[in-house]
Amino acid sequence: MQLSKLRILAISLICAFISTTSFAQDEEPIYKTTENDFQFRAGWNISKSLSRKFNVEWDQEFRIKDNLGTFDRMYTEIGGSYTVLDWLKLQAKYTYILINHDGKPKTNYERYWESRHRGAFGFTLYYKTYSNWRFSLRELGQFTTYEKEHGGYKLYDEGEKANPKWVLKSRLKAEYAFRHIPLTPFISVELINTLNAPSASITRDVVSEDGTQVIPVTTKYAGNEYFENIRTAIGAEYRFDRRSSIEIYYRFDYEFNKDINIGEKSGEFKDLTEETSYINIIGATYKFRF
């Protein structure tokens, strides 16, 4: 009888130890950061109609971040569009991106410039009313390739970032063209959905409710698709003449990113930072048509 009591006590202590250990490990490996920023963007758009339906464009844009204190990046974009019908246009483009990065532990806190390459293709649907309103829905599939190493430094682990990264961009836009004023105000909202985010999960041993067995339970923290950006914009385009115009806009970006951290020695998922950004943007684009 005494031996049975000792066995029960020993089993209880072991289960309590496992439960305590499991509880300590259940602490979520998630950190949260919030950023507010004011940015300025300026550039130009030069387009040429090669035929009644085919058009080519060159876009150049420069961005300033950190409340107008730091040069952020430069975009050089070349693309083309083909008007299938009055209400349907097909688009494809290539973008070269040069980014000014802050120092990171992986780069020994040295600032560096990173080159990225981006391709996009999709279509735009148009609907024009008799009251000078025009509505459009643009759907773009986009992929971006990143540098894995720079200056001898490894920038990220393959499990931390998809390369190439695929996103789906959906933008709804409304424009109004005044009859006697060369001004076209607009408003738009755009959703960006990442399609191939890396998976991040942890498997823990959890004691069953009756304390008789240990069950492996996998918790998933990231992976597949999620909405990473909501962009709302309001602005206007002023036409100087038939060929040239300028577009001025204000845009608010709500960005949500899941930054995965992989252990350098273990190669396994370590923790995840949910980065939320609220970005106010003022921009201007000069447009010229041949």
C-alpha positions as CSV (number, residue, x, y, z in Angstrom):
1,M,0.0,0.0,0.0
2,Q,2.8,2.4,0.9
3,L,4.6,1.5,-2.3
4,S,1.4,2.3,-4.4
5,K,1.2,5.7,-2.7
6,L,4.8,6.4,-3.5
7,R,4.3,5.4,-7.2
8,I,1.3,7.7,-7.4
9,L,3.2,10.6,-5.8
10,A,6.2,10.0,-8.2
11,I,3.9,10.0,-11.3
12,S,2.2,13.1,-10.1
13,L,5.5,15.0,-9.6
14,I,6.7,13.9,-13.1
15,C,3.4,15.1,-14.7
16,A,3.6,18.4,-12.7
17,F,7.2,18.9,-13.9
18,I,6.3,18.2,-17.6
19,S,3.2,20.5,-17.3
20,T,5.3,23.3,-15.8
21,T,7.9,22.9,-18.5
22,S,5.3,22.9,-21.2
23,F,3.7,26.0,-19.7
24,A,7.0,27.8,-19.8
25,Q,7.5,26.8,-23.4
26,D,4.0,27.9,-24.4
27,E,5.1,31.5,-24.0
28,E,4.3,32.9,-27.5
29,P,7.6,33.7,-29.5
30,I,5.9,36.9,-30.9
31,Y,7.1,40.4,-30.6
32,K,5.3,43.5,-31.9
33,T,6.6,46.8,-33.2
34,T,4.8,49.9,-34.4
35,E,6.2,52.6,-36.7
36,N,4.9,56.0,-37.7
37,D,6.5,57.9,-40.6
38,F,6.0,60.8,-43.0
39,Q,7.5,60.4,-46.5
40,F,7.8,62.3,-49.7
41,R,8.0,60.8,-53.3
42,A,8.7,62.5,-56.6
43,G,9.3,61.3,-60.1
44,W,8.1,61.3,-63.7
45,N,6.2,59.2,-66.1
46,I,7.0,59.3,-69.8
47,S,4.8,57.4,-72.2
48,K,4.7,56.8,-76.0
49,S,1.8,55.4,-78.1
50,L,3.3,53.0,-80.6
51,S,-0.2,52.3,-82.1
52,R,-3.8,53.0,-81.3
53,K,-3.8,50.1,-78.8
54,F,-0.2,49.6,-77.7
55,N,1.6,52.0,-75.3
56,V,5.0,51.9,-73.6
57,E,6.1,53.8,-70.4
58,W,9.1,54.8,-68.4
59,D,8.6,55.6,-64.7
60,Q,11.2,57.0,-62.4
61,E,10.6,57.6,-58.7
62,F,12.7,58.8,-55.7
63,R,11.5,58.3,-52.1
64,I,12.5,60.0,-48.8
65,K,11.6,58.5,-45.5
66,D,12.2,59.0,-41.7
67,N,10.1,62.1,-41.6
68,L,11.9,63.5,-44.7
69,G,15.3,62.9,-43.1
70,T,16.7,59.9,-45.1
71,F,16.8,59.0,-48.8
72,D,15.0,55.7,-49.0
73,R,15.0,54.2,-52.5
74,M,14.8,54.7,-56.2
75,Y,12.5,52.9,-58.7
76,T,13.2,52.6,-62.4
77,E,10.3,51.0,-64.2
78,I,9.7,50.1,-67.9
79,G,6.4,48.7,-69.0
80,G,3.8,48.3,-71.7
81,S,0.1,48.1,-72.0
82,Y,-2.3,46.8,-74.7
83,T,-5.9,48.0,-74.9
84,V,-8.0,45.0,-75.8
85,L,-11.3,46.8,-75.6
86,D,-12.4,50.2,-74.4
87,W,-13.0,48.7,-70.9
88,L,-10.1,46.2,-70.8
89,K,-6.3,46.9,-70.8
90,L,-3.5,44.3,-70.3
91,Q,-0.3,45.4,-68.6
92,A,3.3,44.1,-68.0
93,K,6.3,45.8,-66.5
94,Y,9.8,45.4,-65.1
95,T,11.2,47.4,-62.1
96,Y,14.7,47.9,-60.9
97,I,14.8,49.0,-57.2
98,L,17.8,50.4,-55.3
99,I,17.3,50.6,-51.6
100,N,19.3,52.4,-48.9
101,H,19.3,50.2,-45.8
102,D,20.2,51.0,-42.2
103,G,22.9,49.0,-40.5
104,K,21.9,45.6,-39.1
105,P,23.6,43.0,-36.9
106,K,24.0,40.8,-39.9
107,T,25.9,43.6,-41.7
108,N,28.0,44.6,-38.7
109,Y,25.8,47.7,-38.4
110,E,27.1,49.1,-41.7
111,R,24.7,50.8,-44.1
112,Y,24.4,49.2,-47.5
113,W,22.6,49.5,-50.8
114,E,20.5,46.6,-52.0
115,S,19.3,45.9,-55.5
116,R,16.0,44.2,-56.2
117,H,14.3,43.2,-59.4
118,R,10.5,43.1,-59.8
119,G,8.1,42.0,-62.5
120,A,4.4,42.5,-62.7
121,F,1.6,41.6,-65.1
122,G,-2.2,42.0,-65.0
123,F,-5.2,43.8,-66.3
124,T,-7.4,46.9,-65.6
125,L,-11.1,47.1,-66.1
126,Y,-12.7,50.5,-66.8
127,Y,-16.3,51.8,-66.5
128,K,-17.1,55.3,-67.6
129,T,-20.4,57.1,-66.8
130,Y,-22.1,60.0,-68.7
131,S,-21.4,62.3,-65.8
132,N,-17.6,62.3,-66.3
133,W,-16.9,59.7,-63.7
134,R,-14.6,56.9,-64.5
135,F,-14.1,53.8,-62.3
136,S,-11.3,51.3,-62.7
137,L,-10.3,48.0,-61.1
138,R,-6.7,46.9,-61.5
139,E,-5.4,43.4,-60.7
140,L,-1.6,42.8,-60.7
141,G,0.4,39.7,-60.0
142,Q,3.8,40.8,-58.8
143,F,7.1,39.0,-57.9
144,T,10.2,40.5,-56.4
145,T,13.7,38.9,-56.1
146,Y,16.1,39.9,-53.2
147,E,19.8,39.9,-52.7
148,K,20.7,37.0,-50.4
149,E,24.2,38.3,-49.7
150,H,25.8,41.7,-49.9
151,G,29.5,42.7,-49.3
152,G,30.2,39.3,-47.8
153,Y,27.3,39.5,-45.4
154,K,24.4,37.0,-45.4
155,L,21.3,39.2,-45.4
156,Y,18.7,36.6,-44.4
157,D,18.0,32.9,-44.2
158,E,15.9,31.2,-46.9
159,G,13.3,30.4,-44.2
160,E,12.9,34.0,-43.3
161,K,11.9,35.5,-46.6
162,A,10.4,34.1,-49.8
163,N,12.6,34.7,-52.8
164,P,11.0,35.6,-55.2
165,K,8.2,37.0,-53.2
166,W,4.8,36.9,-54.9
167,V,1.9,39.3,-54.1
168,L,-1.5,40.1,-55.5
169,K,-2.3,43.9,-55.8
170,S,-6.0,44.9,-56.2
171,R,-6.8,48.6,-56.7
172,L,-10.1,50.3,-57.0
173,K,-10.0,53.9,-58.3
174,A,-12.6,56.6,-59.0
175,E,-11.8,59.7,-61.1
176,Y,-13.8,62.7,-62.1
177,A,-13.0,64.9,-65.2
178,F,-14.2,68.4,-65.1
179,R,-15.6,69.7,-68.4
180,H,-14.1,73.2,-68.5
181,I,-11.2,72.8,-66.1
182,P,-8.0,70.8,-66.9
183,L,-8.3,69.0,-63.5
184,T,-9.0,65.4,-62.7
185,P,-9.4,64.6,-59.0
186,F,-9.3,60.9,-57.9
187,I,-9.6,58.6,-54.9
188,S,-8.4,55.0,-54.6
189,V,-7.9,52.1,-52.3
190,E,-5.5,49.2,-52.8
191,L,-5.1,45.9,-51.0
192,I,-1.9,43.9,-51.2
193,N,-2.0,40.2,-50.4
194,T,1.3,38.2,-50.0
195,L,0.9,34.8,-51.6
196,N,3.9,32.7,-50.6
197,A,5.1,33.8,-47.1
198,P,7.5,31.2,-45.5
199,S,6.0,28.9,-42.9
200,A,7.0,29.4,-39.2
201,S,5.8,26.9,-36.6
202,I,6.9,25.3,-33.3
203,T,6.0,21.8,-32.1
204,R,5.6,21.4,-28.3
205,D,4.9,18.4,-26.1
206,V,1.7,19.0,-24.2
207,V,0.4,16.7,-21.4
208,S,-3.2,15.4,-22.0
209,E,-5.9,16.5,-19.6
210,D,-5.9,13.2,-17.8
211,G,-2.1,13.3,-17.4
212,T,-1.6,9.9,-19.0
213,Q,0.3,10.9,-22.2
214,V,2.3,13.6,-23.8
215,I,1.0,14.8,-27.2
216,P,3.0,16.8,-29.7
217,V,1.1,20.0,-30.8
218,T,2.2,22.2,-33.7
219,T,1.4,25.9,-33.6
220,K,1.7,27.9,-36.9
221,Y,2.7,31.5,-36.6
222,A,3.2,32.5,-40.3
223,G,2.9,31.1,-43.8
224,N,1.0,31.2,-47.0
225,E,-1.0,34.4,-47.7
226,Y,-2.1,37.3,-45.6
227,F,-3.0,41.0,-46.2
228,E,0.2,43.0,-45.7
229,N,-0.7,46.4,-47.0
230,I,-3.8,48.6,-47.3
231,R,-3.3,51.9,-49.3
232,T,-5.7,54.7,-49.6
233,A,-5.0,57.8,-51.7
234,I,-6.6,61.0,-52.7
235,G,-5.2,63.5,-55.3
236,A,-5.6,65.3,-58.6
237,E,-4.0,65.5,-62.0
238,Y,-3.6,68.9,-63.6
239,R,-3.1,69.1,-67.4
240,F,-0.9,71.8,-68.7
241,D,-1.6,70.9,-72.3
242,R,-2.4,67.7,-74.4
243,R,1.0,66.2,-73.7
244,S,2.0,67.2,-70.2
245,S,0.5,67.1,-66.7
246,I,1.3,66.9,-63.1
247,E,-0.2,64.6,-60.5
248,I,-0.2,65.5,-56.8
249,Y,-1.5,63.1,-54.1
250,Y,-1.7,62.2,-50.5
251,R,-1.5,58.5,-49.5
252,F,-1.9,56.6,-46.3
253,D,-0.3,53.2,-46.0
254,Y,-1.2,50.7,-43.4
255,E,1.5,48.0,-43.5
256,F,1.6,44.7,-41.7
257,N,4.6,42.5,-42.0
258,K,5.6,39.2,-40.3
259,D,9.4,39.2,-39.8
260,I,10.6,35.6,-39.2
261,N,13.8,35.0,-37.3
262,I,15.6,31.7,-37.9
263,G,18.3,30.6,-35.5
264,E,21.8,30.7,-37.1
265,K,23.0,27.6,-35.3
266,S,19.8,25.5,-35.1
267,G,18.4,26.6,-38.5
268,E,14.9,26.4,-36.9
269,F,12.2,29.0,-36.3
270,K,13.2,31.2,-33.3
271,D,10.7,34.0,-33.1
272,L,8.5,36.3,-35.1
273,T,8.0,40.1,-35.1
274,E,4.7,41.5,-36.2
275,E,5.7,44.9,-37.7
276,T,2.9,47.4,-38.0
277,S,3.5,50.7,-39.9
278,Y,1.4,53.8,-40.4
279,I,2.9,55.9,-43.2
280,N,1.7,59.3,-44.5
281,I,3.0,60.1,-48.0
282,I,2.9,63.2,-50.1
283,G,3.9,62.7,-53.7
284,A,4.2,64.4,-57.1
285,T,4.6,62.9,-60.5
286,Y,5.3,64.8,-63.8
287,K,3.7,63.1,-66.8
288,F,4.6,63.6,-70.5
289,R,3.0,61.8,-73.5
290,F,4.6,61.6,-76.9
